[in-house]
Amino acid sequence: MAEAPSLISLCIDTLAQELLLGDNDLLLQAIYDLPFHLLDTLIARLPPIALRKFQHHLPFQDQNEEGFSCDESTNKRKRSRDFNLNTAWQMLFKLRWPCLVNQIQPTDWQQAYWETHLQNCLDEAAEIALIPSFNGYIGDIQISDSILKYIGFAGHEIHSICDYSKLSYHCLQFGSHVSCLRLQNFLYTSETCDLLRSCKLQSLVLRWIRSKEQIDGLCKLLRQHCRTLTSLEFIHCTVSTDFLRAIFGSVVINSVQRYGIQHLSIIASSFLEPCKVSLPGELVSFLSSGRSLCSLKLSDNQLGRTFARDLFVILLNLSSSISVLDLSENKIAGWLSDFKRRFSSGSHSSFGIGKSLQLLRVLNLRGNNLRKDDAESLRDALVHMPNLENLDISDNFIEDDGIRNLIPYFAGASETCSQLACLKLENCELSSDGVNYLLDALSTFKGPLKSLSVADNLLGSEVAESLGKFLSTPIEVLDVAGVGLGSSGFRELQKLIKEDLKLVKINLSKNRGSIETAMFLSKLLSQAPKLVEVNAASNFMPIESLAIICSALKFAKGNVRRLDLTGHTWDFKPEHASLCTEFVHNGEPTLILPSSATSAPPYDDDP
């Protein structure tokens, strides 16, 4: 038989309901005068709508002061009490979106809550509006009970009092908390501008722009928020000169060539000719007029070498603030050949070297069909990027010769004040010869290199000796997944670890290491006091490896938070069940084990 609720509990529940549905100022004042312990209990039970009302009408500030005082600037009483309302919002967020709570670290959890809530409402409305038979108003789309129950509106009897179930209510009521949204093309209308008028939009992700009508509707939304917008991202759009002219014209402030956009991304979109062939004049004008632009991403748009070359030349001759340039997943092989030729002939002054390149911190050239000659041209350009911190040239066929072409850059950078901290060379058709050569050069690198990835290159155990020596450098993040170390490679690595390492994260997955993987991990855990994350998945380890790893975890110097052992076919015994609960960090299991033999097939990298 269930225990009967106390009188206090019943009263608290009644107050929560009154806050949710009522609008009684006298009741609110009485609530604020409750003793602290009762207020704590009440706050913990308030649904989001009621908590928002409680916080909005709060007549005093949360201060650590004795008694009450008056703040003349806000006309609110100060009461010596910290209600931890932000923590209450964090708990509500975690209850509703447990998978998202660890991915964000906002300072204002109430804003994060309502922003994510409104995004859910818009996503649900999109599914309805995209049905061919839909012909009503977007604002009248009904929000499902599965969403309404989370904020406190459960049951149809409430709907008759107010339009809580309509999209328009949620947009207008919670829009003031919203600064970032993802919108589908059906929302590019005048009606949407009215629905989102209370938002202070800073970031917009816009999808599937195809028609002139969609462009016209979107431009109204952009003009409405042009003073606050700092980030625009277009995905799966059809890009034409009219598109660029309209979009960029809509973010101009006071009819002058000035805007506040800091981040521009065009991803997985179709550039129509002549935009695809050469750099559109509208984009040139946008780049030339924006002093605030610091990030430019043109990824997976099938752009050619001429486009990339013209863009690079424009950036070289602009006094812009661009620090992030992403041209990944395009076909731009040969795009720097003119730069190399003119630089070699002494005519490089025409490129304006020393302007934009001086500020570039991130350069992403992943998946661009680059070859060894492109690596040589890139080397000449990198010399003029003294502040470059992150370089990604993965998924290009540069091979060992390409690496050798880049080595002089690393050698020269080690003698200067290079800022390079992260280098990615994944799947570049490299062999152990090329990577050994690279690791030897990087082992003497005087820059702050903290992260290196040579994953998915078939290196074999021959790379183990150079890799073991490289581990003794200040490297913190290392990815050698799928390089074919094998048992002998792990055995060699184990011998070479003789001092404490700086490693924080390491990926050793897909290396066919068998039980030698576990033996290496046992040594690594004892010699890496800062290690927090290890990926050792799919290494053909037998079940006996688990005992070795668990023993090492008990005596590890560091504080490992995640150790991935998935991708193994293990026959679990009852005694293994306790391992997941024995090693825990912040309530989450440290060991990530295969769920079953059938759901975790071994990794096979055979062609």
C-alpha positions in Angstrom: 0.0 0.0 0.0 1.4 3.4 -1.1 2.3 5.9 1.6 -0.2 8.8 1.9 1.2 12.2 0.9 1.8 14.7 3.6 -0.2 17.9 4.0 2.9 19.9 3.0 3.4 17.8 -0.1 -0.3 18.3 -1.1 0.0 22.1 -0.6 3.2 22.3 -2.6 1.5 20.4 -5.5 -1.5 22.8 -5.3 0.8 25.8 -5.5 2.6 24.3 -8.5 -0.7 23.9 -10.3 -1.8 27.5 -9.4 1.5 28.8 -10.8 1.0 26.8 -13.9 -2.6 27.9 -14.7 -3.3 30.9 -12.5 -2.3 34.6 -12.8 -2.8 35.8 -9.2 -0.3 38.4 -8.1 -1.3 38.1 -4.4 -0.6 34.3 -4.6 2.8 35.0 -6.2 3.8 37.4 -3.4 2.7 34.9 -0.8 4.8 32.2 -2.5 7.9 34.4 -2.5 7.5 35.0 1.2 7.6 31.2 2.0 10.5 29.9 4.1 13.5 28.8 2.2 13.1 25.1 2.7 9.5 25.2 1.3 10.6 27.3 -1.7 13.3 24.7 -2.4 10.7 22.0 -2.4 8.4 24.0 -4.6 11.0 24.9 -7.2 12.0 21.2 -7.5 8.4 20.3 -8.4 7.6 23.1 -10.8 7.1 22.2 -14.4 9.0 24.5 -17.0 6.0 26.8 -17.6 5.5 27.4 -13.9 9.2 27.8 -13.2 9.4 30.4 -15.9 6.6 32.3 -14.3 8.1 32.0 -10.9 11.5 33.4 -12.2 9.9 36.1 -14.4 8.0 37.7 -11.6 10.7 37.3 -8.9 10.5 40.5 -6.8 14.0 40.1 -5.5 17.5 39.1 -6.7 19.5 36.1 -5.5 22.2 37.6 -3.3 24.3 36.3 -0.5 23.5 39.1 1.9 21.9 39.3 5.3 18.2 40.1 5.4 16.7 42.4 2.8 17.9 45.5 1.0 16.7 47.5 -2.0 18.4 47.7 -5.4 17.5 51.1 -6.8 18.7 50.2 -10.3 16.1 47.3 -10.6 13.5 48.3 -8.0 13.7 44.7 -6.7 14.3 43.6 -3.1 17.4 41.7 -2.4 17.1 38.6 -0.2 20.0 36.7 1.1 19.3 33.5 -0.8 20.6 31.7 -3.8 17.7 29.7 -5.3 19.9 27.9 -7.8 17.3 28.4 -10.5 19.9 27.8 -13.2 20.5 24.4 -11.7 16.7 23.7 -11.7 16.6 24.5 -15.4 19.6 22.2 -16.0 17.8 19.3 -14.2 14.6 19.9 -16.4 16.8 19.9 -19.5 18.5 16.7 -18.4 15.1 15.1 -17.7 13.8 15.9 -21.2 17.0 15.6 -23.3 19.4 13.3 -21.4 21.4 12.7 -24.6 22.0 16.4 -25.2 22.9 17.6 -21.7 26.5 16.6 -21.9 27.0 18.2 -25.4 26.3 21.7 -24.3 27.6 24.0 -21.5 25.4 27.1 -21.5 25.6 29.8 -18.9 21.8 30.2 -19.0 20.0 26.8 -18.9 16.6 28.4 -19.1 17.5 29.8 -22.5 18.9 26.5 -23.6 15.7 24.8 -22.5 13.3 27.0 -24.4 15.5 27.2 -27.4 15.6 23.4 -27.7 11.9 23.2 -27.0 11.0 25.7 -29.8 13.3 23.8 -32.1 11.4 20.6 -31.3 8.1 22.4 -32.0 9.4 23.7 -35.4 10.7 20.3 -36.4 7.4 18.6 -35.6 5.5 21.3 -37.5 7.8 20.7 -40.5 6.7 17.1 -40.7 3.0 18.3 -40.9 3.6 21.2 -43.2 5.5 19.1 -45.7 2.5 16.8 -46.3 1.1 17.7 -49.8 -2.5 18.1 -48.4 -1.5 20.8 -45.9 -2.9 24.2 -46.9 -3.4 26.0 -43.6 -1.5 28.6 -41.5 1.8 27.5 -40.1 1.0 29.1 -36.8 -2.1 27.0 -36.4 -0.3 23.7 -36.6 -1.0 21.7 -33.4 1.8 20.7 -31.1 1.5 17.1 -29.9 0.7 16.1 -26.3 4.1 14.3 -26.2 5.8 17.7 -26.3 3.2 19.7 -24.3 3.4 17.3 -21.3 7.1 18.1 -20.8 6.4 21.8 -20.2 3.4 21.2 -17.9 0.5 21.2 -20.4 -1.0 17.7 -20.3 -4.6 17.0 -21.1 -7.0 18.5 -23.6 -9.0 20.4 -20.9 -6.2 23.1 -20.8 -6.4 23.7 -24.5 -9.8 25.3 -24.3 -8.5 28.0 -22.0 -5.7 29.2 -24.2 -4.0 28.3 -27.5 -1.2 26.4 -25.8 -1.4 23.7 -28.4 -0.6 26.0 -31.4 2.8 26.6 -32.8 2.1 30.3 -32.8 1.8 30.3 -29.0 5.2 28.6 -28.5 7.0 30.9 -31.0 5.6 34.1 -29.5 5.8 33.0 -25.8 9.3 31.5 -25.8 10.9 33.3 -28.8 12.6 35.9 -26.6 14.8 33.0 -25.2 15.9 31.9 -28.7 19.1 32.9 -30.5 19.8 29.8 -32.7 17.5 27.9 -35.0 17.5 25.4 -37.8 14.7 26.0 -40.3 13.3 24.0 -43.2 12.4 25.7 -46.4 8.6 25.6 -45.7 9.2 28.3 -43.0 10.6 30.9 -45.4 7.4 33.0 -45.4 6.1 36.3 -44.2 4.0 34.5 -41.6 7.2 33.0 -40.1 8.7 36.5 -39.8 5.8 37.4 -37.6 6.0 34.2 -35.6 9.7 34.7 -34.9 9.6 38.5 -34.3 10.4 38.2 -30.6 13.5 36.1 -31.2 16.9 37.7 -31.1 18.4 35.4 -33.7 22.2 35.2 -33.8 22.6 31.9 -35.7 20.5 30.4 -38.5 20.9 27.0 -40.2 18.9 27.0 -43.4 18.0 23.9 -45.5 16.7 23.1 -48.9 16.4 26.5 -50.5 15.4 25.8 -54.1 12.9 28.4 -55.4 12.7 32.1 -55.8 9.7 32.2 -53.5 11.7 30.5 -50.7 14.5 33.0 -51.3 12.1 36.0 -51.1 10.6 34.7 -47.8 14.0 34.0 -46.3 15.3 37.5 -47.2 12.5 39.0 -45.2 13.5 37.0 -42.2 17.2 38.0 -42.6 16.3 41.7 -42.9 14.3 41.4 -39.7 17.2 40.0 -37.8 20.2 41.5 -39.7 21.3 43.5 -36.6 21.7 40.5 -34.4 22.7 37.7 -36.9 26.3 36.6 -36.6 26.2 33.1 -38.2 24.6 31.8 -41.4 24.7 28.2 -42.6 23.1 26.9 -45.8 22.7 23.2 -46.4 21.4 21.4 -49.5 20.6 24.6 -51.3 20.7 25.6 -55.0 23.2 28.5 -55.2 22.9 30.9 -58.1 23.9 34.5 -58.6 20.4 35.6 -57.8 20.6 33.6 -54.6 23.9 35.1 -53.5 22.8 38.7 -54.4 19.5 38.4 -52.5 20.9 36.7 -49.4 24.0 39.0 -49.0 21.9 42.0 -49.8 19.5 41.2 -46.9 22.1 41.3 -44.2 23.4 44.8 -45.1 22.7 47.3 -42.4 21.4 50.8 -43.1 21.9 50.4 -46.9 25.6 50.4 -46.6 28.1 47.6 -47.3 28.4 46.6 -43.7 27.1 43.6 -41.8 27.8 41.6 -38.6 28.1 38.1 -40.0 31.1 36.4 -38.4 30.5 32.8 -39.7 29.3 31.9 -43.2 28.9 28.2 -44.3 27.5 26.8 -47.5 27.5 23.0 -47.3 26.5 20.1 -49.6 24.9 22.6 -52.0 24.6 22.8 -55.8 26.4 25.7 -57.3 25.0 26.6 -60.7 27.1 28.0 -63.4 28.7 30.5 -63.6 29.0 30.3 -59.7 30.5 26.9 -59.9 33.1 27.7 -62.5 34.6 30.9 -60.9 34.2 33.0 -57.8 30.9 34.9 -58.1 31.1 38.7 -57.9 28.4 38.7 -55.2 30.6 36.6 -53.0 33.6 38.7 -53.7 31.6 41.8 -52.7 30.4 40.2 -49.5 34.0 39.2 -48.6 35.3 42.6 -49.4 32.7 44.5 -47.3 32.8 42.4 -44.2 35.4 43.2 -41.6 33.7 41.0 -39.0 33.8 37.7 -41.0 36.2 35.3 -39.3 35.0 31.9 -40.5 34.3 30.8 -44.1 33.1 27.2 -44.9 32.4 26.1 -48.4 32.3 22.3 -48.0 31.1 19.5 -50.2 29.8 21.7 -53.0 31.8 20.1 -55.9 33.7 23.3 -56.5 36.6 23.2 -58.9 40.2 24.4 -58.8 39.4 27.8 -60.5 36.9 28.7 -57.8 39.3 27.8 -55.1 42.2 29.6 -56.7 40.2 32.8 -57.2 39.0 32.6 -53.6 42.5 32.2 -52.3 43.8 35.1 -54.3 40.9 37.3 -53.1 41.6 36.4 -49.4 45.3 37.1 -49.9 44.5 40.6 -51.1 41.9 41.4 -48.5 42.5 42.9 -45.0 39.9 40.5 -43.6 39.7 38.9 -40.2 39.2 35.3 -41.5 40.8 32.8 -39.2 38.9 29.7 -40.3 38.9 28.5 -43.9 37.2 25.2 -44.8 37.2 24.0 -48.4 36.8 20.3 -47.7 35.1 17.8 -50.0 35.6 19.7 -53.2 37.7 18.9 -56.4 40.4 21.5 -56.2 43.6 19.6 -57.2 46.1 22.1 -58.6 44.4 25.2 -57.0 47.7 26.5 -55.6 49.9 25.8 -58.6 49.7 29.5 -59.7 50.8 30.5 -56.2 53.8 28.2 -56.3 54.8 29.4 -59.8 54.5 33.1 -59.1 56.2 32.7 -55.7 59.1 30.9 -57.4 59.4 33.6 -60.1 59.5 36.4 -57.5 56.2 37.9 -58.5 54.4 37.0 -55.2 53.9 40.6 -54.2 50.9 40.7 -56.5 49.2 38.2 -54.2 49.1 40.5 -51.3 50.9 38.1 -49.0 50.8 39.0 -45.4 47.2 40.2 -45.1 44.6 37.5 -44.5 47.0 34.7 -44.2 48.6 36.2 -41.2 45.4 35.6 -39.2 44.4 32.1 -40.5 44.3 29.6 -37.6 42.3 26.7 -39.2 42.7 25.3 -42.7 40.6 22.3 -43.7 41.4 20.7 -47.1 40.1 17.2 -46.4 38.8 15.2 -49.3 40.0 17.5 -52.1 41.7 15.0 -54.5 45.0 16.6 -53.7 48.3 14.9 -54.9 51.9 15.1 -54.0 52.4 18.3 -56.2 49.6 20.0 -54.3 51.4 19.2 -51.1 54.5 20.9 -52.4 52.5 24.0 -53.4 50.8 24.0 -50.0 54.1 24.0 -48.3 55.0 27.3 -50.0 51.7 28.8 -48.9 51.9 27.5 -45.3 55.1 29.5 -44.8 53.0 32.6 -44.9 50.5 31.4 -42.2 52.4 32.0 -39.0 49.3 31.6 -36.8 48.0 28.4 -38.3 47.0 26.1 -35.4 44.9 23.4 -37.2 45.7 21.7 -40.5 43.6 18.9 -42.0 44.6 17.4 -45.3 43.0 13.9 -44.7 41.4 11.8 -47.5 43.8 13.1 -50.1 46.2 11.0 -52.2 49.4 12.8 -51.3 51.3 9.5 -50.5 54.8 9.4 -49.1 56.2 11.8 -51.7 53.6 14.4 -50.6 54.7 14.0 -46.9 58.3 14.5 -47.9 57.3 17.7 -49.7 55.7 19.0 -46.5 58.6 18.0 -44.2 60.6 21.2 -45.0 57.7 23.2 -43.7 57.7 21.4 -40.3 61.5 21.7 -40.2 61.4 25.4 -40.9 58.5 25.9 -38.5 60.4 24.2 -35.7 63.0 27.0 -36.0 60.4 29.8 -35.8 57.4 30.6 -33.5 55.0 28.1 -35.2 51.6 27.8 -33.6 50.6 24.5 -35.3 48.9 22.4 -32.6 46.7 19.9 -34.6 47.7 18.0 -37.7 45.4 15.4 -39.5 46.7 13.1 -42.2 44.1 10.4 -42.2 43.7 8.1 -45.2 46.4 9.7 -47.3 47.8 6.5 -48.9 50.8 6.7 -46.6 53.2 3.9 -45.8 55.4 3.3 -42.8 58.3 4.9 -44.6 56.5 8.2 -45.0 55.1 8.3 -41.5 58.4 7.2 -39.9 60.0 10.1 -41.7 57.2 12.5 -40.5 57.3 11.3 -36.9 61.1 11.7 -36.8 60.7 15.3 -38.0 57.8 16.0 -35.5 59.8 14.5 -32.6 62.2 17.5 -32.9 59.4 20.0 -33.6 59.6 22.9 -31.3 56.1 24.1 -31.8 53.1 23.3 -29.6 51.9 20.3 -31.5 49.3 18.6 -29.3 47.2 16.5 -31.6 48.2 14.2 -34.5 46.1 11.7 -36.6 47.5 9.3 -39.1 44.5 7.0 -38.9 43.4 4.7 -41.8 46.8 4.5 -43.4 48.2 1.0 -43.9 51.4 1.4 -41.9 51.9 -2.0 -40.3 54.1 -2.8 -37.3 57.1 -1.1 -38.9 55.8 2.3 -37.6 55.9 1.1 -33.9 59.5 2.2 -33.2 59.0 5.8 -34.4 55.6 6.0 -32.8 56.9 4.9 -29.5 59.6 7.6 -29.5 57.0 10.1 -30.6 54.8 9.3 -27.6 57.5 10.8 -25.4 56.9 14.3 -27.0 54.3 16.7 -25.5 51.6 15.1 -27.8 48.2 15.0 -26.0 45.8 13.5 -28.6 46.9 10.7 -30.9 44.8 8.8 -33.5 46.4 5.7 -35.0 43.1 3.8 -35.7 43.2 1.2 -38.5 47.0 1.5 -39.3 47.6 -2.3 -38.9 49.9 -2.3 -35.8 49.1 -5.9 -35.0 50.3 -7.9 -32.0 54.0 -7.2 -32.8 53.4 -3.4 -33.1 51.7 -3.3 -29.7 54.4 -5.4 -28.2 57.1 -3.0 -29.5 55.2 0.0 -28.2 55.0 -1.5 -24.8 58.7 -1.8 -24.6 59.3 1.8 -25.6 57.2 3.5 -22.9 59.8 4.3 -20.2 58.5 7.6 -18.8 55.4 9.4 -17.9 53.5 10.6 -21.0 51.4 13.8 -21.7 48.6 11.8 -23.5 45.1 12.9 -22.8 43.3 10.9 -25.6 44.4 8.0 -27.8 42.6 6.0 -30.5 44.0 2.5 -31.0 41.0 0.9 -32.6 40.9 -1.5 -35.5 44.5 -2.6 -35.2 44.2 -6.4 -34.8 46.3 -6.3 -31.6 44.8 -9.3 -29.9 45.8 -9.7 -26.2 48.9 -7.5 -26.8 46.5 -4.6 -27.0 45.5 -5.2 -23.4 49.1 -5.6 -22.3 50.0 -2.3 -24.0 47.0 -0.6 -22.3 48.1 -1.9 -19.0 51.5 -0.2 -19.4 50.0 2.9 -20.9 47.5 3.4 -18.0 50.4 3.3 -15.5 52.5 5.8 -17.5 49.9 8.4 -18.6 48.7 10.3 -15.6 46.6 12.8 -17.7 44.9 10.1 -19.8 41.1 10.4 -19.8 39.9 8.7 -23.0 41.0 5.6 -24.8 39.4 3.9 -27.8 40.6 0.3 -28.2 37.6 -1.0 -30.1 37.8 -3.8 -32.7 41.2 -5.2 -31.9 40.4 -8.9 -31.9 41.0 -9.0 -28.1 40.0 -12.2 -26.3 37.8 -12.1 -23.2 40.9 -12.6 -21.1 41.9 -9.1 -22.0 39.1 -7.7 -19.9 40.7 -8.8 -16.6 44.1 -7.3 -17.6 42.5 -3.9 -18.4 40.4 -3.8 -15.3 43.4 -4.6 -13.1 45.3 -1.8 -14.8 42.4 0.6 -14.3 42.4 0.0 -10.5 46.0 1.2 -10.3 46.1 3.8 -13.0 47.8 7.1 -12.3 45.3 9.0 -14.2 41.5 9.4 -14.2 40.3 7.6 -17.2 36.7 8.6 -18.0 36.0 6.4 -21.0 37.6 3.3 -22.3 35.9 1.9 -25.5 36.2 -1.9 -25.9 33.3 -2.4 -28.3 33.6 -4.4 -31.5 34.7 -7.6 -29.8 32.9 -11.0 -29.8 33.1 -11.9 -26.1 31.3 -14.7 -24.2 30.4 -12.8 -21.0 30.2 -14.7 -17.7 28.2 -13.6 -14.7 31.3 -12.3 -13.0 31.8 -9.8 -15.8 28.5 -8.1 -15.0 29.9 -6.1 -12.1 32.7 -4.5 -14.1 30.5 -1.9 -15.6 29.4 -0.7 -12.2 32.9 -0.9 -10.6 34.3 1.8 -12.9 32.1 4.9 -13.1 32.7 8.6 -13.8 30.0 11.2 -13.1 27.4 8.4 -13.0 28.4 7.0 -16.4 30.3 3.7 -16.9 34.0 4.1 -17.7 34.2 0.8 -19.6 32.2 0.7 -22.8 31.7 -3.1 -23.5 30.2 -5.0 -26.4 26.5 -5.5 -25.7 26.5 -9.0 -27.1 28.4 -11.3 -29.5 25.9 -10.8 -32.3 25.8 -7.0 -32.1 29.6 -6.5 -32.1 31.2 -8.1 -35.1 34.9 -7.9 -35.3 36.5 -5.2 -37.5 37.9 -6.5 -40.7 40.1 -4.3 -42.8 40.9 -6.8 -45.5 40.2 -5.5 -49.0 
